[in-house]
Amino acid sequence: MELDEIRQLLELLKNTDITELQIERDGAKIRIKREKFISSWEIPSPAKPAAPSEAKEAKEETAEAQRVVTITSPIVGIFHRSPAPEAPPFVEAGSAVKKGQVLCIIEAMKLMNEIESDVDGIVSKILVENGQPVEYGEPLFLIEPAS
């Protein structure tokens, strides 16, 4: 591959979102890699002051968030509420759970990974639907710790 061909490739890639390209021709390999950059920044407009009732609701939500423990996904995969399609779910909203109790399974690369509760308490909310893909760190459950 000649220098002019490499320059042409670089010029073509300039205006694309491609961040990596590898070409092999006549026994010669070339790999072009660049960091992705943000072409424009979006600046959020300042929020208007909240009405007293909205401020009260926000405080209540914050207080509630402080009372619950969020169980997050440790891996990327598919969320399953039960051990088998015909089996009952591990837990429902309102279920009492013990620390170490299985809450769900996340399937990743055909491996079933049991996700356990970090605390004793009550499941206040299940945030993911059965069969839905989940990301690393995505909240799965909200648990109100036992007093």
C-alpha positions as a Markdown table, in Angstrom:
| # | Residue | x | y | z |
|---|---|---|---|---|
| 1 | Met | 0.0 | 0.0 | 0.0 |
| 2 | Glu | 1.4 | 3.3 | -1.0 |
| 3 | Leu | 1.5 | 6.6 | 0.9 |
| 4 | Asp | -1.0 | 8.3 | -1.4 |
| 5 | Glu | -3.5 | 5.5 | -0.9 |
| 6 | Ile | -3.2 | 5.9 | 2.9 |
| 7 | Arg | -3.7 | 9.6 | 2.6 |
| 8 | Gln | -6.9 | 9.0 | 0.5 |
| 9 | Leu | -8.2 | 6.6 | 3.2 |
| 10 | Leu | -7.5 | 9.1 | 5.9 |
| 11 | Glu | -9.3 | 11.8 | 3.9 |
| 12 | Leu | -12.3 | 9.6 | 3.4 |
| 13 | Leu | -12.6 | 8.7 | 7.1 |
| 14 | Lys | -12.4 | 12.4 | 8.2 |
| 15 | Asn | -16.1 | 13.0 | 7.8 |
| 16 | Thr | -17.4 | 9.7 | 9.1 |
| 17 | Asp | -18.2 | 8.2 | 12.4 |
| 18 | Ile | -15.9 | 5.3 | 11.8 |
| 19 | Thr | -13.3 | 5.1 | 14.6 |
| 20 | Glu | -11.3 | 2.0 | 13.4 |
| 21 | Leu | -10.4 | 0.5 | 10.1 |
| 22 | Gln | -8.2 | -2.4 | 9.2 |
| 23 | Ile | -7.2 | -3.3 | 5.6 |
| 24 | Glu | -5.0 | -6.2 | 4.4 |
| 25 | Arg | -3.9 | -6.2 | 0.8 |
| 26 | Asp | -1.0 | -8.1 | -0.9 |
| 27 | Gly | 0.4 | -9.2 | 2.4 |
| 28 | Ala | 0.5 | -5.7 | 3.8 |
| 29 | Lys | -1.7 | -4.6 | 6.7 |
| 30 | Ile | -2.8 | -1.2 | 7.8 |
| 31 | Arg | -4.8 | -0.3 | 10.8 |
| 32 | Ile | -6.2 | 3.2 | 11.4 |
| 33 | Lys | -7.7 | 4.0 | 14.7 |
| 34 | Arg | -8.9 | 7.3 | 16.1 |
| 35 | Glu | -10.7 | 8.5 | 19.2 |
| 36 | Lys | -14.3 | 9.4 | 18.8 |
| 37 | Phe | -14.9 | 13.1 | 19.4 |
| 38 | Ile | -18.1 | 15.0 | 20.1 |
| 39 | Ser | -18.7 | 17.5 | 17.3 |
| 40 | Ser | -21.1 | 19.7 | 19.2 |
| 41 | Trp | -22.1 | 20.2 | 22.8 |
| 42 | Glu | -25.7 | 20.6 | 23.9 |
| 43 | Ile | -25.9 | 23.1 | 26.7 |
| 44 | Pro | -29.0 | 22.6 | 28.9 |
| 45 | Ser | -31.2 | 25.6 | 29.5 |
| 46 | Pro | -31.6 | 26.6 | 33.1 |
| 47 | Ala | -34.6 | 25.0 | 34.8 |
| 48 | Lys | -37.3 | 27.2 | 36.0 |
| 49 | Pro | -37.8 | 27.3 | 39.8 |
| 50 | Ala | -40.1 | 24.5 | 41.0 |
| 51 | Ala | -43.4 | 25.3 | 42.5 |
| 52 | Pro | -43.8 | 24.6 | 46.2 |
| 53 | Ser | -45.8 | 21.4 | 45.6 |
| 54 | Glu | -43.2 | 20.2 | 43.1 |
| 55 | Ala | -40.4 | 20.9 | 45.5 |
| 56 | Lys | -42.2 | 19.0 | 48.2 |
| 57 | Glu | -42.7 | 16.0 | 45.9 |
| 58 | Ala | -39.0 | 16.1 | 44.9 |
| 59 | Lys | -38.0 | 16.1 | 48.6 |
| 60 | Glu | -40.3 | 13.1 | 49.3 |
| 61 | Glu | -38.8 | 11.2 | 46.3 |
| 62 | Thr | -35.3 | 12.0 | 47.6 |
| 63 | Ala | -36.2 | 10.8 | 51.1 |
| 64 | Glu | -37.8 | 7.6 | 49.6 |
| 65 | Ala | -34.6 | 7.0 | 47.6 |
| 66 | Gln | -32.5 | 7.2 | 50.7 |
| 67 | Arg | -34.7 | 4.6 | 52.4 |
| 68 | Val | -34.3 | 2.0 | 49.7 |
| 69 | Val | -31.4 | -0.1 | 48.5 |
| 70 | Thr | -31.1 | -0.4 | 44.7 |
| 71 | Ile | -30.0 | -3.7 | 43.3 |
| 72 | Thr | -28.2 | -3.2 | 40.0 |
| 73 | Ser | -27.1 | -5.6 | 37.3 |
| 74 | Pro | -23.5 | -6.7 | 37.6 |
| 75 | Ile | -23.4 | -7.8 | 34.0 |
| 76 | Val | -24.9 | -7.2 | 30.5 |
| 77 | Gly | -27.5 | -9.9 | 29.7 |
| 78 | Ile | -31.2 | -10.9 | 29.6 |
| 79 | Phe | -33.2 | -10.4 | 32.8 |
| 80 | His | -35.3 | -13.5 | 33.9 |
| 81 | Arg | -37.7 | -13.3 | 36.9 |
| 82 | Ser | -38.0 | -17.0 | 37.3 |
| 83 | Pro | -35.7 | -20.1 | 37.0 |
| 84 | Ala | -37.7 | -21.5 | 34.1 |
| 85 | Pro | -40.4 | -20.1 | 31.8 |
| 86 | Glu | -43.2 | -22.1 | 33.5 |
| 87 | Ala | -41.9 | -21.5 | 37.1 |
| 88 | Pro | -43.1 | -18.8 | 39.4 |
| 89 | Pro | -41.0 | -15.7 | 39.8 |
| 90 | Phe | -38.3 | -15.6 | 42.5 |
| 91 | Val | -39.9 | -12.5 | 44.0 |
| 92 | Glu | -42.8 | -10.1 | 43.5 |
| 93 | Ala | -43.2 | -6.5 | 44.6 |
| 94 | Gly | -44.0 | -6.7 | 48.3 |
| 95 | Ser | -42.1 | -9.9 | 48.9 |
| 96 | Ala | -39.9 | -10.2 | 52.0 |
| 97 | Val | -36.4 | -11.1 | 51.1 |
| 98 | Lys | -33.3 | -12.1 | 53.1 |
| 99 | Lys | -29.7 | -11.2 | 52.4 |
| 100 | Gly | -28.3 | -13.6 | 49.8 |
| 101 | Gln | -31.8 | -14.7 | 48.5 |
| 102 | Val | -32.0 | -15.0 | 44.7 |
| 103 | Leu | -34.0 | -12.2 | 43.2 |
| 104 | Cys | -33.6 | -13.0 | 39.5 |
| 105 | Ile | -31.3 | -14.5 | 36.9 |
| 106 | Ile | -29.3 | -12.7 | 34.2 |
| 107 | Glu | -28.5 | -14.8 | 31.2 |
| 108 | Ala | -25.2 | -13.8 | 29.6 |
| 109 | Met | -23.6 | -15.9 | 26.9 |
| 110 | Lys | -25.8 | -18.9 | 27.7 |
| 111 | Leu | -24.7 | -18.8 | 31.4 |
| 112 | Met | -27.4 | -18.2 | 34.1 |
| 113 | Asn | -26.1 | -15.8 | 36.7 |
| 114 | Glu | -28.2 | -15.6 | 39.9 |
| 115 | Ile | -28.6 | -12.1 | 41.3 |
| 116 | Glu | -29.0 | -12.0 | 45.1 |
| 117 | Ser | -30.3 | -9.5 | 47.6 |
| 118 | Asp | -27.7 | -7.3 | 49.4 |
| 119 | Val | -30.0 | -6.8 | 52.4 |
| 120 | Asp | -32.9 | -8.1 | 54.4 |
| 121 | Gly | -36.1 | -6.2 | 53.5 |
| 122 | Ile | -39.2 | -5.9 | 51.3 |
| 123 | Val | -39.1 | -5.6 | 47.5 |
| 124 | Ser | -40.7 | -2.3 | 46.9 |
| 125 | Lys | -40.4 | -2.2 | 43.1 |
| 126 | Ile | -39.2 | -4.4 | 40.2 |
| 127 | Leu | -37.8 | -2.0 | 37.6 |
| 128 | Val | -37.2 | -4.5 | 34.7 |
| 129 | Glu | -39.7 | -6.6 | 32.7 |
| 130 | Asn | -39.1 | -10.3 | 32.2 |
| 131 | Gly | -37.0 | -11.1 | 29.1 |
| 132 | Gln | -35.7 | -7.5 | 28.8 |
| 133 | Pro | -32.0 | -6.9 | 28.0 |
| 134 | Val | -30.1 | -5.2 | 30.9 |
| 135 | Glu | -26.9 | -3.2 | 30.9 |
| 136 | Tyr | -24.1 | -3.2 | 33.5 |
| 137 | Gly | -25.1 | -1.0 | 36.4 |
| 138 | Glu | -28.8 | -0.8 | 35.4 |
| 139 | Pro | -31.1 | -0.7 | 38.4 |
| 140 | Leu | -33.2 | -3.9 | 38.7 |
| 141 | Phe | -34.9 | -3.8 | 42.1 |
| 142 | Leu | -35.7 | -1.4 | 44.9 |
| 143 | Ile | -35.6 | -2.9 | 48.3 |
| 144 | Glu | -36.7 | -1.3 | 51.6 |
| 145 | Pro | -34.3 | -2.5 | 54.2 |
| 146 | Ala | -35.7 | -4.2 | 57.3 |
| 147 | Ser | -35.4 | -2.0 | 60.4 |
